Amino acid sequence: MSDHLPARPTVLFVCVHNAGRSQMAAAWLSHLAGDRVEVRSAGSAPGAEVNPAAVAAMAEAGIDISAETPKILTVDAVRESDVCITMGCGDTCPVFPGKRYLDWTLEDPAGQGLDAVRPIRDEIERRVRHLLDELVGGGRTAQSAGSADAPGS
């Protein structure tokens, strides 16, 4: 398996409902990477809406996910991604040769209030920053580059 990623890698975040963890992770990566990474998210059993506590927690960080909707995980979404990050969805994600798979063990924000979701949001941000550094190197993000009008910010 090659560890070489394309100039603009595609990352897919997957959780069960695509209403909390994967939505926050996708929003963080889009916000920090701008157009350097293609970002997707999906769920193995998508919920009806994005978790309101996740929306509120991300709004506190200056990221609006209120217009996002949970999406179903498809085989094509995995096939077309360079990196697939699962968050508590077990073995429902199809596996293809040559893809990088990571499993992030994170508490599920479903049914929890804002105070409980904040630390989950912050842990996701830490992991996304680390992932972004691995994918595009240098740790240079849209925020640290001083580019306030970067896509996703």
Secondary structure, 3 states (H helix, E strand, C coil): CCCCCCCCCEEEEEECCCCCHHHHHHHHHHHHHHHHCEEEEEECCCCCCCCHHHHHHHHHCCCCCCCCCCCECCHHHHHCCCEEEEECCCCCCCCCCCCEEEECCCCCCCCCCHHHHHHHHHHHHHHHHHHHHHHHCCCCCCCCCCCCCCCCC
